[in-house]
Amino acid sequence: MESEFKSGLTARSLMGIIYALLCFSPAALWVSLYTVGANLPAIAIDISSLLVIVEFTRLSGKPLSKQEAAIIYNLSGLTGVSTYFLNAIYAEYYVNSPIVKRFGLEGVIPSWWAPPPETGVWEYRTFLNPHWVLPISIRLISTCIAIAMGISLGLIGRELFIEAERLSFPMQAMYSEIVVDLAERRPRKLVVLSGASLVGFLYGFVLYV
């Protein structure tokens, strides 16, 4: 039986992605600030977003398709981008921190990592400053290189392990199972998910609240 390829990019999946960005970006920012750099795991955001949207669409009488669920699951993790510039803020704070002054490191930290204190960037409280051009450009370029590297290695791995050896990517198989289980509501898998979610909720409540 041949698989039918269908597009999952629909109005509902786009609304689901927007919901994830609006609801989880503030939470990701808060956790990153509160825990000094720790980010919400992308998989937690993906599953939480998909769970909520699956239930809403099921209540409306038109459940999500597997293709729509896959789009929401894979793109809702973009909320992690909201914490991207927090690292630049941490870098600038470190340059101006009492620790740097105490150890006499003024002028040692390179300007491509964060603008030096004499630029007054920390007092301006803005990224709209010419001294930020080099640090932010380097961060953006390194991010683009990392994305290109990931895509390249993925294509090489596909040729080696899928096309040549006829194997499957273990992690991708796990992610696809998550999408299918939530979209089709397989009872046995949902029991395990509910139990794990309860344990995770109790642990998170004790840890953060």
Accessible surface in RSA format (square Angstrom, percent):
REM  Atomic radii and reference values for relative SASA: ProtOr
REM  Chains: A
REM  Algorithm: Lee & Richards
REM  Probe-radius: 1.40
REM  Slices: 20
REM RES _ NUM      All-atoms   Total-Side   Main-Chain    Non-polar    All polar
REM                ABS   REL    ABS   REL    ABS   REL    ABS   REL    ABS   REL
RES MET A   1   244.56 126.7 155.52 102.9  89.04 212.0 130.99 111.4 113.57 150.5
RES GLU A   2   165.78  95.2 142.97 108.2  22.80  54.3  62.25 120.4 103.53  84.5
RES SER A   3    93.30  78.8  68.00  90.8  25.30  58.3  37.04  78.9  56.25  78.8
RES GLU A   4   132.92  76.3 110.89  83.9  22.03  52.5  46.74  90.4  86.18  70.4
RES PHE A   5   192.97  96.5 164.17 101.7  28.80  74.9 166.72 101.1  26.24  75.1
RES LYS A   6   114.20  55.7  91.32  56.0  22.88  54.5  54.07  48.7  60.13  64.1
RES SER A   7    87.58  74.0  58.88  78.6  28.70  66.1  54.00 115.0  33.59  47.1
RES GLY A   8     6.47   8.0   0.00   N/A   6.47   8.0   0.17   0.5   6.30  14.1
RES LEU A   9   105.62  58.8  85.29  61.0  20.33  51.1  85.29  59.9  20.33  54.7
RES THR A  10    48.65  34.6  40.88  41.4   7.77  18.5  48.65  65.3   0.00   0.0
RES ALA A  11    76.26  70.1  64.56  99.6  11.70  26.6  68.32  96.2   7.94  21.0
RES ARG A  12    78.41  32.9  72.69  37.1   5.73  13.6  55.69  76.1  22.72  13.8
RES SER A  13     0.00   0.0   0.00   0.0   0.00   0.0   0.00   0.0   0.00   0.0
RES LEU A  14    87.01  48.5  86.85  62.1   0.16   0.4  86.85  61.0   0.16   0.4
RES MET A  15   125.63  65.1 122.74  81.2   2.89   6.9  98.57  83.8  27.06  35.9
RES GLY A  16     3.41   4.2   0.00   N/A   3.41   4.2   2.84   7.8   0.56   1.3
RES ILE A  17    14.86   8.5  14.86  11.1   0.00   0.0  14.86  10.7   0.00   0.0
RES ILE A  18    84.46  48.1  84.40  62.9   0.06   0.2  84.46  60.8   0.00   0.0
RES TYR A  19    71.93  33.6  66.83  38.0   5.10  13.3  54.94  41.3  17.00  21.0
RES ALA A  20     0.00   0.0   0.00   0.0   0.00   0.0   0.00   0.0   0.00   0.0
RES LEU A  21    61.25  34.1  58.75  42.0   2.50   6.3  58.90  41.4   2.34   6.3
RES LEU A  22   128.56  71.6 114.20  81.7  14.36  36.1 116.44  81.8  12.12  32.6
RES CYS A  23    64.44  48.7  43.48  48.5  20.96  49.3  17.43  44.2  47.01  50.7
RES PHE A  24    37.17  18.6  37.17  23.0   0.00   0.0  37.17  22.5   0.00   0.0
RES SER A  25    21.65  18.3  21.65  28.9   0.00   0.0  14.65  31.2   6.99   9.8
RES PRO A  26    77.05  56.2  69.94  63.8   7.11  25.8  73.22  60.5   3.83  23.8
RES ALA A  27    39.94  36.7  31.54  48.7   8.40  19.1  39.14  55.1   0.80   2.1
RES ALA A  28     1.99   1.8   1.99   3.1   0.00   0.0   1.99   2.8   0.00   0.0
RES LEU A  29    60.85  33.9  60.85  43.5   0.00   0.0  60.85  42.7   0.00   0.0
RES TRP A  30   128.14  51.4 125.04  60.5   3.10   7.3 102.03  54.4  26.11  42.4
RES VAL A  31    13.89   9.1  13.89  12.6   0.00   0.0  13.89  12.1   0.00   0.0
RES SER A  32     2.78   2.3   2.78   3.7   0.00   0.0   0.00   0.0   2.78   3.9
RES LEU A  33   104.11  58.0  87.17  62.4  16.94  42.6  87.33  61.3  16.78  45.2
RES TYR A  34   135.23  63.1 109.66  62.4  25.58  66.6  74.28  55.8  60.95  75.1
RES THR A  35    44.89  31.9  21.83  22.1  23.06  55.0  29.40  39.5  15.49  23.4
RES VAL A  36   118.72  78.1  98.88  89.5  19.84  47.8  99.02  86.0  19.70  53.4
RES GLY A  37    31.70  39.1   0.00   N/A  31.70  39.1  14.71  40.4  16.98  38.0
RES ALA A  38    51.90  47.7  40.01  61.7  11.89  27.0  50.12  70.6   1.77   4.7
RES ASN A  39    85.42  58.9  63.50  61.4  21.93  52.8  19.16  46.1  66.26  64.0
RES LEU A  40    51.59  28.7  39.93  28.6  11.66  29.3  40.88  28.7  10.71  28.8
RES PRO A  41    79.32  57.8  68.55  62.5  10.78  39.2  79.32  65.5   0.00   0.0
RES ALA A  42    56.14  51.6  47.68  73.6   8.46  19.2  48.94  68.9   7.20  19.1
RES ILE A  43    67.04  38.1  64.00  47.7   3.04   7.3  64.64  46.5   2.40   6.5
RES ALA A  44    43.98  40.4  35.94  55.5   8.04  18.3  43.70  61.5   0.28   0.7
RES ILE A  45     3.74   2.1   3.60   2.7   0.14   0.3   3.74   2.7   0.00   0.0
RES ASP A  46    15.29  10.7  15.29  15.2   0.00   0.0   0.00   0.0  15.29  15.3
RES ILE A  47    34.67  19.7  34.67  25.8   0.00   0.0  34.67  25.0   0.00   0.0
RES SER A  48    42.98  36.3  39.88  53.2   3.10   7.1  15.36  32.7  27.62  38.7
RES SER A  49     0.00   0.0   0.00   0.0   0.00   0.0   0.00   0.0   0.00   0.0
RES LEU A  50     0.00   0.0   0.00   0.0   0.00   0.0   0.00   0.0   0.00   0.0
RES LEU A  51    54.25  30.2  54.09  38.7   0.16   0.4  54.25  38.1   0.00   0.0
RES VAL A  52    52.15  34.3  47.58  43.1   4.57  11.0  52.13  45.3   0.02   0.0
RES ILE A  53    15.90   9.0  15.51  11.6   0.39   0.9  15.90  11.4   0.00   0.0
RES VAL A  54     4.57   3.0   4.34   3.9   0.23   0.6   4.34   3.8   0.23   0.6
RES GLU A  55    68.61  39.4  68.61  51.9   0.00   0.0  39.15  75.7  29.47  24.1
RES PHE A  56   136.09  68.1 131.08  81.2   5.00  13.0 131.21  79.5   4.88  14.0
RES THR A  57    15.30  10.9  13.89  14.1   1.41   3.4  15.30  20.5   0.00   0.0
RES ARG A  58    83.49  35.1  72.15  36.8  11.34  27.0  31.74  43.4  51.75  31.4
RES LEU A  59   149.64  83.3 116.89  83.6  32.76  82.3 120.32  84.5  29.33  78.9
RES SER A  60    80.88  68.3  41.92  55.9  38.96  89.7  50.58 107.7  30.30  42.4
RES GLY A  61    58.00  71.5   0.00   N/A  58.00  71.5  32.65  89.6  25.35  56.8
RES LYS A  62   150.98  73.7 147.42  90.5   3.56   8.5  93.29  84.0  57.70  61.5
RES PRO A  63    63.87  46.5  51.81  47.2  12.06  43.8  51.83  42.8  12.04  74.8
RES LEU A  64    10.03   5.6   0.40   0.3   9.63  24.2   0.40   0.3   9.63  25.9
RES SER A  65    35.89  30.3  26.24  35.0   9.65  22.2  31.76  67.6   4.13   5.8
RES LYS A  66    92.81  45.3  88.60  54.4   4.21  10.0  38.26  34.4  54.55  58.1
RES GLN A  67    44.45  24.9  38.91  28.4   5.53  13.2  20.63  43.9  23.82  18.1
RES GLU A  68    12.30   7.1  12.30   9.3   0.00   0.0   3.38   6.5   8.91   7.3
RES ALA A  69     0.00   0.0   0.00   0.0   0.00   0.0   0.00   0.0   0.00   0.0
RES ALA A  70    31.88  29.3  31.86  49.2   0.02   0.0  31.88  44.9   0.00   0.0
RES ILE A  71    46.81  26.6  46.69  34.8   0.12   0.3  46.81  33.7   0.00   0.0
RES ILE A  72     0.00   0.0   0.00   0.0   0.00   0.0   0.00   0.0   0.00   0.0
RES TYR A  73     7.83   3.7   7.83   4.5   0.00   0.0   6.63   5.0   1.20   1.5
RES ASN A  74   100.31  69.2  74.73  72.2  25.57  61.6  21.94  52.8  78.36  75.7
RES LEU A  75    66.12  36.8  66.12  47.3   0.00   0.0  66.12  46.4   0.00   0.0
RES SER A  76     0.00   0.0   0.00   0.0   0.00   0.0   0.00   0.0   0.00   0.0
RES GLY A  77    18.98  23.4   0.00   N/A  18.98  23.4   8.29  22.7  10.69  23.9
RES LEU A  78    89.32  49.7  84.74  60.6   4.58  11.5  86.05  60.4   3.26   8.8
RES THR A  79     0.69   0.5   0.00   0.0   0.69   1.7   0.69   0.9   0.00   0.0
RES GLY A  80    37.13  45.8   0.00   N/A  37.13  45.8  28.88  79.3   8.25  18.5
RES VAL A  81    97.76  64.3  89.59  81.1   8.16  19.7  93.20  81.0   4.56  12.4
RES SER A  82    39.80  33.6  12.74  17.0  27.06  62.3  24.97  53.2  14.83  20.8
RES THR A  83     8.41   6.0   6.88   7.0   1.52   3.6   1.63   2.2   6.77  10.2
RES TYR A  84    50.79  23.7  45.44  25.9   5.35  13.9  48.76  36.6   2.03   2.5
RES PHE A  85    83.16  41.6  82.75  51.3   0.41   1.1  83.00  50.3   0.16   0.4
RES LEU A  86    16.64   9.3  15.87  11.4   0.77   1.9  15.87  11.1   0.77   2.1
RES ASN A  87    85.86  59.2  81.51  78.8   4.35  10.5  18.91  45.5  66.95  64.7
RES ALA A  88     0.01   0.0   0.01   0.0   0.00   0.0   0.01   0.0   0.00   0.0
RES ILE A  89    69.86  39.8  68.72  51.2   1.14   2.8  69.86  50.3   0.00   0.0
RES TYR A  90    61.16  28.6  57.82  32.9   3.33   8.7  58.00  43.6   3.15   3.9
RES ALA A  91     3.52   3.2   1.28   2.0   2.25   5.1   3.21   4.5   0.32   0.8
RES GLU A  92     2.91   1.7   2.91   2.2   0.00   0.0   2.58   5.0   0.33   0.3
RES TYR A  93   117.81  55.0 117.81  67.0   0.00   0.0  81.14  61.0  36.67  45.2
RES TYR A  94    86.45  40.4  86.44  49.2   0.01   0.0  58.99  44.3  27.45  33.8
RES VAL A  95     5.89   3.9   4.93   4.5   0.96   2.3   4.93   4.3   0.96   2.6
RES ASN A  96    25.46  17.6  13.34  12.9  12.11  29.2   6.41  15.4  19.04  18.4
RES SER A  97     2.60   2.2   1.94   2.6   0.66   1.5   2.60   5.5   0.00   0.0
RES PRO A  98    87.40  63.7  83.89  76.5   3.50  12.7  85.66  70.7   1.74  10.8
RES ILE A  99   101.04  57.5 100.01  74.5   1.03   2.5 101.04  72.8   0.00   0.0
RES VAL A 100     1.67   1.1   1.67   1.5   0.00   0.0   1.67   1.5   0.00   0.0
RES LYS A 101   118.67  57.9 103.20  63.3  15.46  36.8  51.32  46.2  67.35  71.7
RES ARG A 102   201.24  84.5 164.76  84.0  36.48  86.9  58.97  80.6 142.28  86.2
RES PHE A 103   142.27  71.2 116.37  72.1  25.89  67.4 122.81  74.5  19.46  55.7
RES GLY A 104    49.63  61.2   0.00   N/A  49.63  61.2  26.34  72.3  23.29  52.2
RES LEU A 105    60.57  33.7  60.27  43.1   0.31   0.8  60.27  42.3   0.31   0.8
RES GLU A 106    88.13  50.6  66.82  50.6  21.32  50.8  42.31  81.8  45.82  37.4
RES GLY A 107    74.02  91.3   0.00   N/A  74.02  91.3  35.78  98.2  38.24  85.6
RES VAL A 108   102.49  67.4  81.44  73.7  21.05  50.7  86.20  74.9  16.30  44.2
RES ILE A 109    33.30  19.0  20.51  15.3  12.80  30.8  22.24  16.0  11.06  30.0
RES PRO A 110    54.54  39.7  44.42  40.5  10.12  36.8  54.54  45.0   0.00   0.0
RES SER A 111    60.52  51.1  53.15  70.9   7.37  17.0  25.37  54.0  35.16  49.3
RES TRP A 112   124.33  49.9 123.36  59.7   0.97   2.3 104.58  55.8  19.75  32.0
RES TRP A 113    88.40  35.5  87.94  42.6   0.46   1.1  65.23  34.8  23.16  37.6
RES ALA A 114     0.94   0.9   0.00   0.0   0.94   2.1   0.00   0.0   0.94   2.5
RES PRO A 115     0.88   0.6   0.00   0.0   0.88   3.2   0.88   0.7   0.00   0.0
RES PRO A 116    29.79  21.7  27.82  25.4   1.98   7.2  29.79  24.6   0.00   0.0
RES PRO A 117    41.53  30.3  29.64  27.0  11.90  43.2  30.76  25.4  10.77  66.9
RES GLU A 118   144.77  83.1 104.16  78.8  40.61  96.7  70.23 135.8  74.54  60.9
RES THR A 119    23.94  17.0   8.32   8.4  15.62  37.2  14.48  19.5   9.46  14.3
RES GLY A 120    16.83  20.8   0.00   N/A  16.83  20.8  16.82  46.2   0.02   0.0
RES VAL A 121     3.97   2.6   2.31   2.1   1.66   4.0   2.31   2.0   1.66   4.5
RES TRP A 122    64.54  25.9  62.46  30.2   2.08   4.9  46.19  24.6  18.35  29.8
RES GLU A 123   118.96  68.3  94.90  71.8  24.05  57.3  62.08 120.1  56.87  46.4
RES TYR A 124   135.25  63.1 111.94  63.7  23.32  60.7  72.61  54.6  62.64  77.2
RES ARG A 125   166.30  69.8 132.11  67.3  34.19  81.4  69.83  95.4  96.47  58.5
RES THR A 126    51.40  36.6  37.01  37.5  14.40  34.3  38.34  51.5  13.06  19.7
RES PHE A 127    65.98  33.0  54.74  33.9  11.23  29.2  54.74  33.2  11.23  32.2
RES LEU A 128   169.71  94.5 140.58 100.6  29.14  73.2 147.91 103.9  21.80  58.7
RES ASN A 129    21.07  14.5  14.32  13.8   6.74  16.2   2.21   5.3  18.85  18.2
RES PRO A 130   106.32  77.5  90.39  82.4  15.93  57.9  94.59  78.1  11.73  72.9
RES HIS A 131    85.74  46.9  74.04  51.5  11.70  29.9  56.59  58.3  29.15  33.9
RES TRP A 132     7.45   3.0   7.45   3.6   0.00   0.0   6.36   3.4   1.09   1.8
RES VAL A 133    96.74  63.7  90.46  81.9   6.28  15.1  96.57  83.9   0.17   0.5
RES LEU A 134    93.11  51.9  91.31  65.3   1.80   4.5  92.11  64.7   1.00   2.7
RES PRO A 135     0.51   0.4   0.33   0.3   0.18   0.7   0.33   0.3   0.18   1.1
RES ILE A 136    27.08  15.4  27.08  20.2   0.00   0.0  27.08  19.5   0.00   0.0
RES SER A 137    39.82  33.7  37.25  49.7   2.57   5.9  20.83  44.4  18.99  26.6
RES ILE A 138    63.87  36.3  62.50  46.6   1.37   3.3  63.30  45.6   0.57   1.6
RES ARG A 139    38.88  16.3  37.73  19.2   1.14   2.7  25.18  34.4  13.70   8.3
RES LEU A 140    87.31  48.6  87.01  62.2   0.30   0.8  87.05  61.1   0.26   0.7
RES ILE A 141   103.86  59.1 102.00  76.0   1.86   4.5 103.86  74.8   0.00   0.0
RES SER A 142    60.70  51.3  52.64  70.2   8.06  18.6  41.47  88.3  19.23  26.9
RES THR A 143    50.34  35.8  45.68  46.3   4.66  11.1  42.12  56.6   8.23  12.4
RES CYS A 144    81.11  61.4  75.08  83.7   6.02  14.2  26.36  66.8  54.75  59.0
RES ILE A 145   110.78  63.0 107.96  80.4   2.82   6.8 110.29  79.4   0.49   1.3
RES ALA A 146    50.79  46.7  42.66  65.8   8.13  18.5  44.78  63.1   6.01  15.9
RES ILE A 147   103.10  58.7  95.49  71.1   7.61  18.3 102.19  73.6   0.91   2.5
RES ALA A 148    55.26  50.8  49.73  76.7   5.54  12.6  54.87  77.3   0.40   1.1
RES MET A 149   110.19  57.1 102.84  68.1   7.36  17.5  72.62  61.7  37.57  49.8
RES GLY A 150    40.47  49.9   0.00   N/A  40.47  49.9  31.36  86.1   9.10  20.4
RES ILE A 151   105.85  60.2  97.80  72.9   8.05  19.4 104.31  75.1   1.55   4.2
RES SER A 152    55.62  47.0  52.44  70.0   3.18   7.3  26.88  57.2  28.74  40.3
RES LEU A 153   108.06  60.2 100.32  71.8   7.73  19.4 100.37  70.5   7.68  20.7
RES GLY A 154    34.61  42.7   0.00   N/A  34.61  42.7  32.02  87.9   2.59   5.8
RES LEU A 155   106.78  59.5 105.63  75.6   1.15   2.9 106.06  74.5   0.72   1.9
RES ILE A 156    96.49  54.9  93.26  69.5   3.22   7.8  96.30  69.3   0.18   0.5
RES GLY A 157     7.64   9.4   0.00   N/A   7.64   9.4   7.36  20.2   0.28   0.6
RES ARG A 158   102.70  43.1 102.70  52.4   0.00   0.0  23.87  32.6  78.83  47.8
RES GLU A 159    94.55  54.3  90.37  68.4   4.17   9.9  43.48  84.1  51.07  41.7
RES LEU A 160    94.71  52.7  94.13  67.3   0.57   1.4  94.14  66.1   0.57   1.5
RES PHE A 161    88.21  44.1  88.21  54.6   0.00   0.0  88.21  53.5   0.00   0.0
RES ILE A 162    55.28  31.5  54.89  40.9   0.39   0.9  54.89  39.5   0.39   1.1
RES GLU A 163    63.70  36.6  52.82  40.0  10.89  25.9  16.38  31.7  47.32  38.6
RES ALA A 164    74.73  68.7  38.25  59.0  36.48  83.0  48.21  67.9  26.52  70.3
RES GLU A 165   102.39  58.8  80.70  61.1  21.69  51.6  34.23  66.2  68.16  55.7
RES ARG A 166   183.51  77.1 155.73  79.4  27.79  66.2  65.74  89.8 117.77  71.4
RES LEU A 167    97.35  54.2  86.87  62.1  10.49  26.4  91.54  64.3   5.81  15.6
RES SER A 168    80.44  68.0  64.54  86.1  15.90  36.6  39.89  84.9  40.55  56.8
RES PHE A 169    66.96  33.5  62.72  38.8   4.24  11.0  63.11  38.3   3.85  11.0
RES PRO A 170   106.34  77.5  92.80  84.6  13.54  49.2  99.43  82.1   6.91  42.9
RES MET A 171   104.73  54.2 104.52  69.2   0.21   0.5  74.77  63.6  29.96  39.7
RES GLN A 172   103.17  57.7 100.13  73.2   3.04   7.2  35.28  75.1  67.90  51.5
RES ALA A 173    43.98  40.4  37.33  57.6   6.65  15.1  42.96  60.5   1.02   2.7
RES MET A 174    79.30  41.1  72.59  48.0   6.72  16.0  42.43  36.1  36.87  48.9
RES TYR A 175    63.88  29.8  63.80  36.3   0.09   0.2  33.94  25.5  29.94  36.9
RES SER A 176    57.69  48.8  50.85  67.9   6.84  15.8  45.05  95.9  12.64  17.7
RES GLU A 177    76.51  43.9  76.08  57.6   0.43   1.0  34.52  66.8  41.99  34.3
RES ILE A 178    35.11  20.0  32.07  23.9   3.04   7.3  35.11  25.3   0.00   0.0
RES VAL A 179     9.55   6.3   9.55   8.6   0.00   0.0   9.55   8.3   0.00   0.0
RES VAL A 180    29.85  19.6  29.85  27.0   0.00   0.0  29.85  25.9   0.00   0.0
RES ASP A 181    14.82  10.4  14.82  14.8   0.00   0.0   6.02  14.2   8.80   8.8
RES LEU A 182     5.40   3.0   4.57   3.3   0.83   2.1   4.67   3.3   0.73   2.0
RES ALA A 183     7.13   6.6   0.94   1.5   6.19  14.1   1.35   1.9   5.78  15.3
RES GLU A 184    86.28  49.5  60.04  45.4  26.25  62.5  31.22  60.4  55.06  45.0
RES ARG A 185    84.71  35.6  75.11  38.3   9.61  22.9   9.89  13.5  74.83  45.4
RES ARG A 186    87.02  36.5  85.51  43.6   1.50   3.6  32.41  44.3  54.61  33.1
RES PRO A 187   105.84  77.1 100.74  91.8   5.10  18.5 105.61  87.2   0.23   1.4
RES ARG A 188   175.54  73.7 166.76  85.0   8.78  20.9  81.74 111.7  93.80  56.8
RES LYS A 189    62.03  30.3  58.16  35.7   3.87   9.2  42.63  38.4  19.40  20.7
RES LEU A 190    33.64  18.7  33.28  23.8   0.36   0.9  33.56  23.6   0.08   0.2
RES VAL A 191   109.70  72.2 102.19  92.5   7.51  18.1 105.39  91.6   4.31  11.7
RES VAL A 192   100.36  66.0  92.68  83.9   7.68  18.5  98.94  86.0   1.42   3.8
RES LEU A 193    49.05  27.3  45.38  32.5   3.67   9.2  48.75  34.2   0.30   0.8
RES SER A 194    71.62  60.5  60.78  81.1  10.83  25.0  38.56  82.1  33.05  46.3
RES GLY A 195    36.48  45.0   0.00   N/A  36.48  45.0  35.00  96.0   1.48   3.3
RES ALA A 196    63.49  58.4  46.19  71.3  17.29  39.3  53.72  75.6   9.77  25.9
RES SER A 197    54.94  46.4  40.30  53.8  14.64  33.7  41.56  88.5  13.38  18.7
RES LEU A 198   107.69  60.0 103.56  74.1   4.13  10.4 107.20  75.3   0.49   1.3
RES VAL A 199   103.47  68.1 102.11  92.4   1.36   3.3 103.07  89.6   0.40   1.1
RES GLY A 200    40.06  49.4   0.00   N/A  40.06  49.4  31.82  87.3   8.24  18.5
RES PHE A 201   131.69  65.9 120.84  74.8  10.84  28.2 129.52  78.5   2.17   6.2
RES LEU A 202    98.07  54.6  97.26  69.6   0.82   2.0  97.93  68.8   0.15   0.4
RES TYR A 203   147.56  68.9 141.10  80.3   6.45  16.8 109.86  82.6  37.69  46.5
RES GLY A 204    21.68  26.7   0.00   N/A  21.68  26.7  20.20  55.4   1.48   3.3
RES PHE A 205   108.70  54.4 103.60  64.2   5.10  13.3 106.49  64.6   2.21   6.3
RES VAL A 206   125.51  82.6 100.80  91.3  24.71  59.5 106.56  92.6  18.95  51.4
RES LEU A 207    99.54  55.4  71.25  51.0  28.29  71.1  75.64  53.1  23.90  64.3
RES TYR A 208    91.04  42.5  72.45  41.2  18.59  48.4  47.50  35.7  43.54  53.7
RES VAL A 209   134.36  88.4  73.93  66.9  60.42 145.6  93.93  81.6  40.42 109.6
END  Absolute sums over single chains surface
CHAIN  1 A    14169.4      11989.4       2180.0      10276.0       3893.4
END  Absolute sums over all chains
TOTAL         14169.4      11989.4       2180.0      10276.0       3893.4
